[in-house]
């Protein structure tokens, strides 16, 4: 019996080669895309899930109730961790973590690497296996260093690294360390990555020794493992007294400023963020928002594409049913029951789905590398495949086959014998199902097209927005060599000052945008001003910083070498000036740290010194020409940008022969900050194109069947004088109506989704109705072209051929 079903299924599928091919092409393409997008989404959603203790691991952050609203921050003070461990119950293990770029020297090798300064509990909390050396507390000895396998190979090659000494230079200080342990390289899905680990106290003096008792200087992250039986909510509640004790002055300042406490009466609250949410957390909106929208969006696009392919299969199966009515009638007359008919037609569907799934799997495997390159991802099947995932995939495939293949089979098996033998079928109800599915299908396509247009506009807006500084003519250069920043800048200035390609050179401790070194950070400072708490981002720069970046001064003057007192002067932006609430900001005196008084020299026009999804915040610029800087900024002469970059690379190699040249123009840095949006745009655009193509495959197949069913009607109309245009319109209008209904439903949905997505950006486009109209028109034109290919051909056909059998 089974063999007979398979034999008949193959025969029927081969007889209708065109529709079988269309179904297999559509389904296999959809399966391949869904598998690839699923691979990417599950990879992105699996960050930090490899830690054995993940259920009890958390990152500590805190929230503050300010007059402007709630604020959330990650960095903690140096004495915070030991005090918390000693004073608050429920801490099983806890470790500070500060990641920094360092220069590693071994023999004649000078390598730039990422270092993690951590406490002894770090390696016992996290699942970063130590495979050689001290496996218990690899960083407990302050004179030793722990390397990853990759870092050890870079430094020592084939030599045994254990017991060997390297020198590490960070923030201008050089120290020797003995290699005591080697860890496995980190999984791709780790949010914590570094090349070497050192004891937390080994940082430069101003990052540790000078502030080890300072509760107001926050510069690192803290991770902890809760004790068994303690929940996150219980622990947060237990820390209230701790915050009131150690942050009393800060809380009093918030009260004086008019801040309102939270529902529990607290002004400052320690909070816990699960380790599996750390990679997705955003602290900019006042709370730790876990943003997993991107991977879920990708997963949704994959599902919708597969849904469209399944809709095509259902619609084509229903439409083809009219050509098999007499076959069904004969089988019923000869004794076939509903179950036999159901399994026969469902068996045909299963064959199509199995072949499509196999071809889709092969196609996905072949496209993995191009996919990873196109979307700049390291996702792989090896990183996510598990027994549960394989079982889930097979179950999903069976479910899809049962629904998409079973529904048409069920409809056909329920036909009456007499109705089937007559070869006539009332398709009103079936057509309603078909029409509904086509409306949904094109509605999805219109939503994706609209999303593509909005993404393109937003990315173009961010790329071309006036940021308040010169991004086309200024090069940022990470000072990643052996020399301290001040020395490197001085040498650069001496070697470049006589070249006509260069206009000016300056330096700063923070970058604009995202540099080639991956650096992107700002520093924050809080202090009292006339009895009010003031918070500002801080930036330390060398001379000529505003001039090099073409920052606009609204009042006062810039830093000037002829004024020795400018070292006690600052520049502030408009937002900072508003926060000071002075009629004349130039009269403000800021008392910071050890009672040092700074006077405001000038007010800068607000400029975007952070990512473009953030609003411009208060900024204070300090002059420290001789302090260590991390970045040089070089302004190039007009029309000499390329030659200036080449010249800079040659001179940098002369100054730092062992350091990589990572210079880039600021517009490149800005582009890197919306890499996620560009990746999303590529995915949505690809999904839109594929959704339209699959929808058109289904529409084309349905139009073939409709034309075949109405061929005699077309012949009669031509005989009585109907024009080609009239017949084409008659055959197309029902489909175009469905596209119009799709647009009416999809446009408001697309607008709502786009509007809510744009709210995440402080700088964004204004939605225009023409974006959605354009998406609808595009869908309509594509549909018209698809249908016309067949309908025009039918309208041009000689009516004698279609009427010959009457």
C-alpha positions in Angstrom: 0.0 0.0 0.0 2.7 2.5 1.0 4.7 1.6 -2.1 1.7 2.2 -4.2 1.1 5.7 -2.6 4.7 6.7 -3.3 4.5 5.4 -6.8 1.3 7.4 -7.5 2.7 10.5 -5.8 5.8 10.4 -8.0 3.7 10.0 -11.1 1.4 12.9 -10.3 4.3 15.2 -9.3 6.1 14.4 -12.5 3.0 15.0 -14.6 2.7 18.6 -13.2 6.4 19.4 -13.6 5.9 23.1 -13.7 4.1 23.4 -10.5 6.2 20.8 -8.7 9.3 22.7 -9.7 7.8 26.0 -8.6 6.9 24.5 -5.2 10.3 22.9 -4.7 12.2 26.0 -5.7 10.1 28.2 -3.5 10.2 25.9 -0.5 13.9 25.0 -0.7 14.9 28.6 -1.0 12.7 29.5 2.0 14.1 26.6 4.0 17.7 27.6 3.2 17.0 31.3 4.2 15.1 30.3 7.3 17.9 28.0 8.4 20.6 30.6 7.8 18.6 33.4 9.6 17.8 30.9 12.4 21.5 30.1 12.8 22.3 33.8 13.1 19.4 34.6 15.5 20.1 31.6 17.8 23.8 32.4 17.8 23.1 36.0 18.8 20.7 34.9 21.5 23.1 32.4 23.0 25.7 34.9 24.5 27.1 33.8 27.8 24.9 30.8 28.0 28.0 28.5 28.2 28.8 29.4 31.8 27.9 26.5 34.2 26.9 29.0 36.9 24.9 31.2 34.6 21.7 30.9 36.7 23.4 32.7 39.6 25.8 35.0 37.8 25.0 38.7 37.6 26.5 42.0 36.6 26.1 44.7 39.3 24.8 48.2 38.3 23.0 50.9 40.1 20.1 53.4 39.5 19.8 56.9 40.8 16.7 59.1 41.1 17.7 62.5 39.7 15.7 65.6 39.1 15.7 64.8 35.4 14.5 61.2 36.0 16.0 57.8 36.7 19.6 57.1 35.6 21.4 53.7 35.4 25.1 53.1 35.3 27.5 50.2 35.3 30.9 51.5 36.6 31.7 51.1 40.3 34.2 52.6 42.7 37.3 50.7 43.6 36.4 50.1 47.3 32.8 49.0 46.4 33.5 45.3 45.8 35.5 44.4 48.9 33.0 46.4 51.1 30.0 44.7 49.5 31.4 41.2 50.0 32.1 41.9 53.6 29.0 43.8 54.6 26.1 42.3 52.6 25.1 38.7 53.0 24.4 36.6 49.9 27.6 37.1 48.0 29.1 33.7 47.1 31.9 35.1 44.8 32.5 38.5 43.4 35.1 40.1 41.1 36.0 43.4 39.6 36.7 43.6 35.9 38.5 46.4 33.9 39.4 45.8 30.3 42.2 47.8 28.7 44.5 47.8 25.8 48.1 47.1 26.6 51.4 46.6 24.9 53.1 43.3 25.5 56.8 43.0 25.0 58.8 39.7 24.7 62.2 39.8 23.1 62.0 41.9 20.0 58.2 41.4 19.7 55.8 44.3 20.6 52.2 43.2 20.4 49.0 45.2 21.1 46.6 43.1 23.2 43.5 43.4 25.4 44.1 42.9 29.1 41.6 42.2 31.9 42.4 43.3 35.4 40.4 41.0 37.6 40.0 39.8 41.2 40.9 36.2 42.2 37.3 34.9 42.2 37.0 35.7 38.5 38.1 32.4 37.0 36.1 30.3 39.6 32.9 32.2 38.8 33.1 32.0 35.0 33.6 29.0 32.8 36.9 30.0 31.3 38.8 26.7 31.8 42.5 26.9 32.8 44.2 24.1 30.9 47.8 24.7 32.1 49.4 26.1 35.2 47.7 27.4 38.3 44.1 26.2 37.9 42.7 27.4 41.3 43.3 31.2 41.4 45.5 32.0 38.4 45.5 35.7 39.0 46.0 35.6 42.8 49.7 36.3 42.6 50.3 39.9 41.6 53.5 39.2 39.7 51.9 36.6 37.4 49.8 36.8 34.2 47.3 34.4 32.7 47.2 34.1 28.8 44.7 32.6 26.4 46.0 29.9 24.0 45.8 32.4 21.1 47.7 35.0 23.0 50.4 32.5 24.1 50.8 31.4 20.5 51.2 35.0 19.3 53.8 35.8 21.9 55.8 32.6 22.2 55.1 30.6 19.0 55.9 26.9 19.7 57.8 27.6 22.9 56.4 26.5 26.3 55.0 29.8 27.8 54.8 28.7 31.5 57.4 30.4 33.6 58.5 32.9 31.0 58.5 36.6 31.7 56.8 39.3 29.6 56.6 43.0 30.0 53.3 44.8 29.9 53.0 48.5 29.3 49.7 50.2 30.2 48.9 53.9 30.6 52.6 54.8 30.5 53.7 52.2 33.2 55.8 49.2 32.4 55.8 46.0 34.6 57.3 42.5 34.3 55.0 39.4 34.7 55.6 35.7 34.8 53.2 33.5 32.9 51.5 31.3 35.5 48.5 29.8 33.6 47.0 29.3 30.1 43.2 29.4 29.5 41.2 28.0 26.6 40.2 30.6 23.9 36.8 32.1 24.6 33.7 31.0 22.8 32.4 33.4 20.1 29.3 34.0 22.3 31.2 35.4 25.2 30.6 39.1 26.1 33.9 39.1 28.1 37.0 38.7 25.9 40.6 39.4 26.5 44.1 38.1 25.7 45.6 38.2 29.1 44.4 38.5 32.7 46.2 40.3 35.6 45.4 41.0 39.2 43.1 44.0 39.6 45.7 45.9 41.7 48.2 45.9 38.8 46.6 48.8 37.0 48.3 52.2 36.7 48.4 54.1 39.9 45.7 56.6 39.0 43.4 53.8 38.0 43.9 51.9 41.3 46.3 53.0 44.0 45.4 56.7 44.0 41.6 56.0 44.2 41.4 52.7 46.1 39.6 54.5 48.9 37.6 56.9 46.7 33.9 56.1 46.5 33.1 58.8 43.9 35.5 57.6 41.1 33.8 54.8 39.1 35.9 53.1 36.5 35.2 49.4 36.2 32.5 46.7 36.1 31.6 44.2 38.8 30.3 40.7 38.5 29.1 38.4 41.2 27.7 34.9 41.9 24.8 34.8 44.4 24.8 32.4 47.3 22.5 29.4 47.0 19.0 30.2 48.0 19.3 33.9 47.5 17.3 35.6 44.8 18.2 38.8 42.9 15.3 40.7 44.4 16.2 39.6 47.9 19.8 40.7 47.4 18.8 44.1 45.9 16.6 44.7 49.0 19.5 43.7 51.3 21.8 46.4 49.8 19.6 49.4 50.7 21.4 50.1 53.9 24.8 49.6 52.2 24.0 52.4 49.7 22.7 54.7 52.4 25.9 54.2 54.4 28.5 54.6 51.6 26.7 57.1 49.4 25.2 59.3 52.0 26.6 62.6 50.5 25.5 61.7 47.1 22.0 60.9 48.3 21.8 64.1 50.2 22.8 66.0 47.1 20.0 64.3 45.1 17.5 65.3 47.7 18.7 69.0 47.6 18.4 69.0 43.9 14.7 68.0 44.1 14.9 64.4 43.1 12.0 62.2 44.0 12.6 58.7 45.6 11.4 55.5 43.9 8.4 53.5 45.1 10.4 52.0 48.0 11.7 55.4 49.1 15.2 54.9 47.8 17.4 57.5 45.9 20.2 55.1 45.0 19.6 51.4 44.4 22.1 48.5 43.7 20.6 46.2 41.0 21.6 42.9 39.4 21.5 42.1 35.7 21.6 38.3 34.7 24.8 37.4 32.9 22.9 36.1 29.9 21.4 39.6 29.4 24.7 41.5 29.7 25.5 41.4 25.9 22.0 42.9 25.1 21.8 45.5 27.9 21.5 49.2 27.2 21.8 51.6 30.2 21.1 54.9 28.3 17.4 55.1 29.0 17.6 55.2 32.8 17.1 51.5 33.3 18.9 48.4 32.1 16.9 47.7 29.0 17.6 44.2 27.5 17.4 44.7 23.8 17.1 41.5 21.9 15.0 42.9 19.1 17.6 42.4 16.4 17.9 38.6 16.6 14.2 38.2 17.2 13.5 40.4 14.1 15.8 38.2 12.1 14.1 35.1 13.4 10.7 36.7 12.5 11.9 37.5 8.9 12.9 33.9 8.5 9.6 32.7 9.7 7.7 35.0 7.4 9.6 33.9 4.4 8.9 30.3 5.2 5.3 31.2 5.8 5.0 32.8 2.3 6.5 29.7 0.7 4.0 27.5 2.5 1.1 29.8 1.5 2.3 29.4 -2.1 2.1 25.6 -1.7 -1.4 25.7 -0.2 -2.8 28.1 -2.8 -1.3 26.1 -5.7 -2.6 22.8 -4.2 -6.1 24.2 -3.9 -6.0 25.8 -7.3 -4.8 22.5 -8.9 -7.6 20.5 -7.2 -10.0 21.3 -10.1 -7.8 19.3 -12.5 -8.0 16.2 -10.3 -11.8 16.0 -9.5 -12.6 13.1 -11.8 -9.6 11.2 -10.4 -11.0 11.7 -6.9 -14.5 10.6 -8.0 -13.2 7.4 -9.6 -11.2 6.5 -6.6 -14.2 7.0 -4.3 -16.4 5.0 -6.7 -13.9 2.2 -6.5 -14.0 2.2 -2.7 -11.3 4.6 -1.6 -12.2 6.2 1.8 -11.4 9.7 3.1 -8.4 8.5 5.0 -6.9 6.8 1.9 -7.4 9.9 -0.2 -6.0 12.1 2.5 -2.9 10.1 2.9 -2.4 9.9 -0.9 -2.5 13.7 -1.3 -0.6 14.3 1.9 2.0 11.8 0.7 2.6 14.0 -2.4 3.0 17.0 -0.1 5.4 15.1 2.1 7.6 14.2 -0.9 7.7 17.8 -2.0 8.6 19.0 1.5 11.2 16.4 2.0 12.9 17.1 -1.3 12.7 20.9 -0.6 14.1 20.4 2.9 17.0 18.4 1.7 17.8 20.8 -1.1 17.3 23.7 1.3 19.7 22.2 3.8 22.4 21.7 1.1 21.8 25.2 -0.2 22.2 26.6 3.4 25.4 24.7 3.9 26.8 26.0 0.6 25.8 29.6 1.5 27.1 29.7 5.1 30.4 31.5 4.2 28.9 34.1 1.8 26.2 34.7 4.5 28.7 35.2 7.2 30.7 37.6 5.0 27.6 39.6 3.9 26.3 40.0 7.4 29.6 40.3 9.2 28.8 37.6 11.7 30.8 34.7 13.2 27.7 32.6 13.6 28.1 28.9 12.7 26.1 25.7 13.0 28.9 24.2 15.2 28.4 27.0 17.8 24.6 26.4 18.2 23.8 22.8 17.2 22.6 20.7 20.1 20.3 17.6 20.5 17.4 19.8 21.6 17.9 22.1 18.5 17.9 19.1 16.1 14.8 17.6 17.7 13.1 21.1 17.5 14.0 21.5 13.8 12.6 18.0 12.9 9.5 18.7 14.9 9.0 22.1 13.2 9.5 20.4 9.8 6.9 17.8 10.6 4.5 20.4 11.8 4.9 22.6 8.7 4.4 19.5 6.5 1.3 18.5 8.4 -0.3 22.0 8.2 0.8 23.2 4.8 0.4 19.8 3.1 -2.4 18.4 5.2 -4.9 21.3 4.7 -5.2 20.9 0.9 -5.2 17.1 1.3 -8.1 17.3 3.8 -10.1 19.6 1.5 -9.8 17.2 -1.5 -10.5 14.0 0.6 -13.8 15.5 1.8 -15.3 16.0 -1.7 -18.5 14.2 -2.5 -18.4 11.3 -5.1 -21.0 12.7 -7.5 -19.6 16.3 -7.3 -16.1 15.0 -8.1 -17.3 12.8 -11.0 -19.1 15.8 -12.6 -15.7 17.6 -12.5 -17.4 20.7 -11.1 -16.5 22.3 -7.8 -17.9 25.3 -6.0 -14.7 27.1 -5.1 -16.2 30.1 -3.4 -15.1 29.0 0.0 -11.8 27.7 -1.2 -11.2 31.0 -3.1 -11.9 32.9 0.1 -9.1 30.9 1.8 -6.8 31.5 -1.1 -7.6 35.2 -1.2 -7.0 35.5 2.5 -3.6 33.8 2.3 -2.6 36.0 -0.6 -3.6 39.2 1.3 -1.5 38.0 4.2 1.4 37.1 1.9 1.5 40.5 0.2 0.9 42.3 3.4 4.1 40.8 4.8 5.9 41.8 1.7 4.6 45.4 2.0 5.6 45.6 5.6 9.2 44.4 4.8 9.5 46.8 1.8 8.3 49.7 4.0 10.8 48.7 6.7 13.6 48.7 4.1 12.7 52.2 2.9 12.6 53.5 6.5 15.9 51.9 7.4 17.6 53.3 4.3 16.3 56.8 5.1 17.4 56.5 8.8 20.9 55.3 7.9 21.3 58.0 5.2 20.1 60.6 7.8 22.7 59.5 10.4 25.4 59.3 7.8 24.8 62.9 6.5 23.7 64.6 9.7 25.7 67.7 10.7 27.3 66.4 13.9 28.9 69.7 14.9 32.5 68.8 14.0 34.5 68.2 10.9 34.3 64.5 10.1 35.6 64.5 6.5 39.0 66.1 7.0 40.0 64.8 10.4 41.9 61.6 11.0 41.8 59.8 14.4 44.9 57.8 15.3 45.0 55.4 18.3 48.3 55.9 20.1 48.9 52.2 20.5 52.6 52.0 20.5 55.4 51.8 23.1 55.6 55.5 23.6 53.3 57.3 26.0 50.7 59.4 24.3 52.2 62.8 25.0 55.6 61.7 23.6 54.0 60.2 20.5 52.0 63.4 19.8 55.0 65.6 20.2 57.0 63.5 17.7 54.1 63.5 15.3 53.8 67.3 15.5 57.6 67.7 14.9 57.6 65.5 11.8 54.3 66.8 10.3 54.4 70.5 10.9 56.2 71.4 7.7 54.0 69.3 5.4 51.4 71.1 3.4 48.9 68.2 3.7 48.6 68.8 7.4 46.7 71.7 9.0 46.9 70.9 12.7 47.4 68.2 15.3 45.8 67.6 18.7 45.1 64.8 21.2 42.4 63.6 23.5 41.7 60.7 25.9 38.5 59.7 24.1 37.6 59.1 20.5 34.7 60.3 18.3 32.7 57.4 16.8 34.2 53.9 16.8 37.9 53.7 15.9 39.7 50.8 14.2 41.0 49.8 17.6 37.5 49.2 18.7 37.7 52.0 21.3 34.5 53.8 22.1 34.0 55.4 25.5 33.3 58.5 27.5 34.2 59.4 31.1 31.7 60.9 33.6 32.2 63.3 36.5 29.8 64.4 39.3 30.3 67.4 41.6 28.4 70.0 43.6 27.8 73.4 42.2 26.2 76.0 44.4 24.5 73.3 46.5 23.2 71.4 43.5 24.5 68.1 42.1 25.9 68.4 38.6 26.8 65.5 36.2 28.9 65.9 33.1 30.9 63.9 30.6 34.6 64.9 30.8 37.2 65.0 28.1 40.9 65.8 28.5 42.6 67.3 25.4 45.7 69.0 24.1 46.0 72.4 22.6 44.1 73.1 19.3 41.4 70.5 19.9 38.4 72.8 19.1 40.3 74.2 16.1 41.3 70.8 14.7 37.8 69.5 14.9 36.2 72.8 13.8 34.0 73.0 16.9 32.0 76.2 17.1 32.5 78.6 20.0 29.4 80.4 21.0 31.0 82.5 23.8 34.4 83.1 25.3 37.6 81.7 23.8 39.5 78.5 23.3 42.6 77.2 25.1 45.6 79.4 24.3 49.3 78.6 24.8 50.0 82.2 25.8 47.9 81.9 28.9 49.6 79.7 31.6 46.4 79.7 33.7 44.5 77.9 31.0 45.4 74.6 32.6 42.8 75.6 35.2 40.3 76.6 32.5 37.6 74.4 30.9 35.3 74.5 27.9 31.7 73.5 28.3 28.9 72.7 25.8 25.5 74.2 25.7 23.9 71.4 27.7 26.5 71.9 30.5 25.9 75.6 30.4 22.2 75.1 30.8 22.8 72.7 33.8 24.9 75.4 35.6 21.9 77.8 35.3 24.1 80.9 35.1 23.1 84.0 33.1 26.7 84.3 32.0 28.4 80.8 32.0 31.8 82.4 31.7 31.6 83.6 35.3 31.1 80.1 36.6 33.8 78.6 38.9 33.8 74.8 39.2 35.3 73.2 42.4 36.4 69.7 41.7 38.2 66.9 43.4 40.8 68.2 45.9 39.1 71.7 45.9 40.8 72.7 42.6 38.9 75.7 41.1 38.4 75.7 37.3 37.0 78.7 35.4 34.9 78.5 32.3 36.9 79.9 29.3 34.3 79.3 26.6 31.0 77.7 25.6 31.0 75.2 22.7 28.0 74.6 20.4 26.6 71.2 21.2 28.1 68.4 19.1 27.5 64.7 19.0 30.4 63.2 20.9 28.5 59.9 21.6 26.5 57.5 19.4 23.7 59.1 17.3 21.0 57.2 19.1 21.9 59.3 22.2 20.9 62.9 22.8 23.7 65.3 23.3 24.6 65.4 27.0 26.6 67.9 29.2 30.3 67.9 28.4 33.3 69.6 30.1 36.6 69.8 28.3 39.8 70.0 30.3 43.3 71.0 29.0 46.0 68.6 29.9 48.6 68.9 27.2 51.3 66.8 28.9 49.1 64.0 30.3 48.8 60.6 28.7 46.4 60.5 25.8 45.0 57.6 23.8 44.2 59.3 20.5 45.7 61.9 18.1 43.6 63.9 15.8 45.1 65.3 12.6 43.3 67.8 10.4 44.1 67.5 6.7 44.3 70.3 4.1 41.4 70.5 1.6 41.6 68.0 -1.2 44.6 66.3 0.3 42.9 63.7 2.6 44.3 60.6 0.8 47.9 61.8 0.6 47.8 63.0 4.2 46.6 59.6 5.4 49.4 57.9 3.4 52.0 60.4 4.8 50.7 59.9 8.4 51.1 56.1 8.0 54.7 56.4 6.9 55.6 58.8 9.7 53.8 56.6 12.3 55.8 53.6 11.2 59.0 55.6 11.6 57.9 56.6 15.2 56.4 53.3 16.2 57.8 50.6 13.9 56.2 47.7 15.9 52.8 49.2 16.3 49.9 48.8 13.8 48.7 51.9 12.0 45.0 52.3 12.8 44.4 55.8 11.5 40.9 56.4 10.1 38.8 59.5 9.1 36.1 60.4 11.6 33.3 59.8 9.0 34.5 56.2 8.9 34.4 56.1 12.7 30.8 57.4 12.7 29.8 54.8 10.1 31.0 52.0 12.4 28.7 53.2 15.2 25.6 52.2 13.2 26.9 48.9 12.0 24.0 47.2 13.6 21.5 49.3 11.6 23.4 48.6 8.4 23.3 44.9 9.1 19.6 45.1 9.9 19.1 47.0 6.6 20.9 44.4 4.6 18.8 41.6 6.2 15.5 43.4 5.9 16.3 44.4 2.3 17.2 40.8 1.4 14.1 39.5 3.2 11.9 42.0 1.3 13.3 41.0 -2.1 12.9 37.3 -1.3 9.4 37.8 0.1 8.4 39.6 -3.1 10.0 36.9 -5.3 8.3 34.1 -3.4 5.0 35.9 -3.5 5.4 36.4 -7.3 6.1 32.7 -7.8 2.8 31.9 -6.1 1.0 34.6 -8.0 2.4 33.5 -11.3 1.4 29.9 -10.6 -2.1 30.9 -9.6 -2.4 33.1 -12.7 -1.4 30.1 -14.9 -4.2 28.0 -13.4 -6.8 30.8 -13.5 -6.0 31.5 -17.2 -6.3 27.7 -17.9 -9.7 27.5 -16.2 -11.0 30.6 -18.1 -9.6 29.8 -21.5 -13.0 29.2 -23.1 -14.4 32.4 -21.5 -11.4 34.3 -23.0 -12.1 32.8 -26.4 -15.8 33.8 -26.3 -15.0 37.4 -25.3 -12.5 37.7 -28.1 -15.0 36.5 -30.6 -17.6 39.1 -29.5 -15.0 41.9 -29.8 -13.2 42.3 -26.4 -9.8 43.9 -26.8 -6.5 42.5 -25.5 -6.4 45.3 -22.9 -9.9 44.6 -21.7 -9.2 40.9 -21.3 -5.9 41.5 -19.6 -7.6 43.9 -17.1 -10.4 41.4 -16.5 -8.0 38.6 -15.6 -5.8 40.9 -13.5 -8.3 43.0 -11.5 -9.1 40.4 -8.9 -5.5 39.9 -8.0 -4.8 43.7 -7.9 -7.7 44.1 -5.5 -6.1 41.7 -3.2 -2.8 43.6 -3.3 -4.8 46.8 -2.5 -6.4 45.2 0.5 -3.0 44.0 1.6 -1.7 47.6 1.4 -4.7 48.9 3.4 -3.9 46.5 6.2 -0.1 46.4 6.1 0.5 50.2 5.8 -0.8 51.1 9.4 1.1 48.0 10.8 4.3 49.1 9.0 3.9 52.7 10.3 3.4 51.6 13.9 6.5 49.3 13.8 8.7 52.0 12.2 7.5 54.7 14.6 8.2 52.6 17.6 11.6 51.6 16.3 12.6 55.2 15.6 11.9 56.2 19.2 15.1 54.4 20.2 17.0 57.2 18.4 17.4 60.7 19.8 18.2 61.7 16.2 15.9 60.3 13.6 13.9 61.0 10.5 10.3 62.1 10.4 8.1 59.4 9.0 6.4 60.3 5.7 3.3 58.8 4.3 5.0 58.6 0.9 7.3 55.9 2.2 4.4 53.5 2.7 2.6 54.6 -0.5 5.9 53.8 -2.4 6.0 50.4 -0.8 2.4 49.7 -1.8 3.0 51.0 -5.4 6.1 48.8 -5.6 4.1 45.7 -4.6 1.3 46.6 -7.0 3.6 47.1 -10.0 5.6 43.9 -9.3 2.3 42.0 -9.0 1.0 43.6 -12.2 4.1 42.6 -14.2 4.0 39.0 -12.8 0.3 38.6 -13.7 0.6 40.3 -17.1 3.3 37.9 -18.2 0.6 35.2 -18.5 -2.6 37.2 -19.0 -1.4 39.2 -22.0 -0.2 35.9 -23.6 -3.7 34.4 -23.0 -5.4 37.5 -24.4 -3.3 37.4 -27.6 -4.0 33.7 -28.2 -6.2 32.7 -31.2 -9.8 32.1 -29.8 -10.2 29.1 -32.2 -7.7 27.1 -30.1 -9.6 27.7 -26.8 -13.1 27.1 -28.4 -12.1 24.0 -30.5 -13.2 21.5 -27.9 -16.8 23.0 -27.4 
